[in-house]
Amino acid sequence: MNHWLDEELTLTSHAERQRKLDAYRKQNMISGLQSNWDFTTRAALKLSDWLIANGKSLRQRYERIAPISHWEETRKFAR
């Protein structure tokens, strides 16, 4: 009878350890995903900063090259 009790106790402890191990793996997986999100977020922010800076420089360059409209020359703004 002790043999069956030992086997049942072994299976129960194995199942409990397996649940703890699965929970630990899920926690590590979420932590890994969080670090990937941090990297992705930083890369997206750097890309957006770069695009904004390039957009501003292109706009300034275009404004220097673009001819002044006749509305600005004659100061006939609509009111």
Residue pairs with C-beta under 8 A, 6 or more apart in sequence:
71 77
